């Protein structure tokens, strides 16, 4: 765990919530769920060492490898 | 309707111009040159063909489902479950594409100018700025684009005028020494950028003059093709086939300018203007992501999810990308195939399906 990152990200999430809350109050429940689950996804993702973790770019690289090899000179 | 703003077809064309050109001007000339050698100026012409196809497909889809974005009509065409799955896939891809655009923008800025600044600062400040533009809606982005785009063409003209005496025009010969092969292979790179015209699927529903959408879309592709052709010619005349070894050839060309001991270090001017282009590009991608996600989730408004999405995009711009190497690998080995497949072929498939299954779709809606 990198506590500094966790703290910073939590602060950022809180700031976003504070900024949106007044407008969000009048929105339907569906909007609120979407808003908070997106933030939660982000918060959880931010806890990992993302740059050195396999992710979408690695997967797409693997998926397109046979075609990507065509581009090798 | 989630978006109440309206733009004209002309504004849409102006909006799309920096959206494609902004990042295409940076690295594409050198990657193209690696395959096409001195035929690199021909490659944008071949590549633009897929841009025209994409515009026509997206426009035809929009004519069949007026006032709807691709997220909405894919549900009509594919049915609820498959349509949602398609939409979710598309939106995840758009988050990733936006993230990659921001990352490339930031890498360039940090690599050439802000060498001491942590890259996360460059990424998050740009995304914050774009977030406010996106919250303003399509009209705000379109007006910003119409205000900035003239400046965007300016440096290119300036470069031609100031560098003309250094041009070695004979570097263009021999044209097609090894047939069309090399220039076609070189075209694989820029054609990925042209498939980004699929973004029109998110803009066409908000046009005031919808019948002109196709005309201006096609003209916009043509303008992009011409710009890439000219910029490729500039770097070819200036550097010859050495272009292939450079990372940002057009920036090197700007640095090369030394005219009357007065016009020097023009790269800082080019950079400033280029940031405006990147701002438009990121905003349009970001806007499509926010609007599409809100439609996918049946929200009443897309504004509340703009900032959370921006947060996600920031994270995606780091996820499995330890360095610039990874993004250029993606540009060369993945995007030239992923782009046409998902951004051109899938909409084409949707269009064909919409002809095959019209009866069922009408039965469902009534």
HADDOCK unambig.tbl for C-alpha pairs under 7 A between the chains (distance, minus, plus):
assign (segid A and resid 16 and name CA) (segid B and resid 307 and name CA) 6.81 0.50 0.50
assign (segid A and resid 20 and name CA) (segid B and resid 304 and name CA) 6.50 0.50 0.50
assign (segid A and resid 24 and name CA) (segid B and resid 304 and name CA) 6.80 0.50 0.50
assign (segid A and resid 30 and name CA) (segid B and resid 299 and name CA) 6.42 0.50 0.50
assign (segid A and resid 31 and name CA) (segid B and resid 299 and name CA) 5.46 0.50 0.50
assign (segid A and resid 31 and name CA) (segid B and resid 300 and name CA) 6.84 0.50 0.50
assign (segid A and resid 35 and name CA) (segid B and resid 304 and name CA) 6.49 0.50 0.50
assign (segid A and resid 35 and name CA) (segid B and resid 305 and name CA) 5.41 0.50 0.50
assign (segid A and resid 35 and name CA) (segid B and resid 308 and name CA) 6.74 0.50 0.50
assign (segid A and resid 38 and name CA) (segid B and resid 308 and name CA) 5.84 0.50 0.50
assign (segid A and resid 38 and name CA) (segid B and resid 309 and name CA) 6.96 0.50 0.50
assign (segid A and resid 39 and name CA) (segid B and resid 308 and name CA) 5.30 0.50 0.50
assign (segid A and resid 42 and name CA) (segid B and resid 311 and name CA) 6.44 0.50 0.50
assign (segid A and resid 42 and name CA) (segid B and resid 312 and name CA) 5.28 0.50 0.50
assign (segid A and resid 46 and name CA) (segid B and resid 315 and name CA) 6.69 0.50 0.50
assign (segid A and resid 50 and name CA) (segid B and resid 318 and name CA) 6.12 0.50 0.50
assign (segid A and resid 50 and name CA) (segid B and resid 319 and name CA) 4.58 0.50 0.50
assign (segid A and resid 50 and name CA) (segid B and resid 320 and name CA) 6.10 0.50 0.50
assign (segid A and resid 51 and name CA) (segid B and resid 318 and name CA) 5.07 0.50 0.50
assign (segid A and resid 51 and name CA) (segid B and resid 319 and name CA) 4.81 0.50 0.50
assign (segid A and resid 51 and name CA) (segid B and resid 320 and name CA) 4.58 0.50 0.50
assign (segid A and resid 51 and name CA) (segid B and resid 321 and name CA) 5.10 0.50 0.50
assign (segid A and resid 51 and name CA) (segid B and resid 322 and name CA) 4.69 0.50 0.50
assign (segid A and resid 52 and name CA) (segid B and resid 320 and name CA) 5.55 0.50 0.50
assign (segid A and resid 52 and name CA) (segid B and resid 322 and name CA) 6.03 0.50 0.50
assign (segid A and resid 53 and name CA) (segid B and resid 319 and name CA) 6.71 0.50 0.50
assign (segid A and resid 53 and name CA) (segid B and resid 320 and name CA) 5.22 0.50 0.50
assign (segid A and resid 54 and name CA) (segid B and resid 320 and name CA) 5.20 0.50 0.50
assign (segid A and resid 55 and name CA) (segid B and resid 319 and name CA) 5.90 0.50 0.50
assign (segid A and resid 55 and name CA) (segid B and resid 320 and name CA) 5.04 0.50 0.50
assign (segid A and resid 57 and name CA) (segid B and resid 320 and name CA) 6.19 0.50 0.50
assign (segid A and resid 58 and name CA) (segid B and resid 320 and name CA) 6.41 0.50 0.50
assign (segid A and resid 60 and name CA) (segid B and resid 334 and name CA) 6.80 0.50 0.50
assign (segid A and resid 61 and name CA) (segid B and resid 330 and name CA) 6.84 0.50 0.50
assign (segid A and resid 61 and name CA) (segid B and resid 334 and name CA) 6.09 0.50 0.50
assign (segid A and resid 64 and name CA) (segid B and resid 334 and name CA) 5.83 0.50 0.50
assign (segid A and resid 68 and name CA) (segid B and resid 333 and name CA) 4.06 0.50 0.50
assign (segid A and resid 68 and name CA) (segid B and resid 334 and name CA) 6.21 0.50 0.50
assign (segid A and resid 71 and name CA) (segid B and resid 333 and name CA) 6.44 0.50 0.50
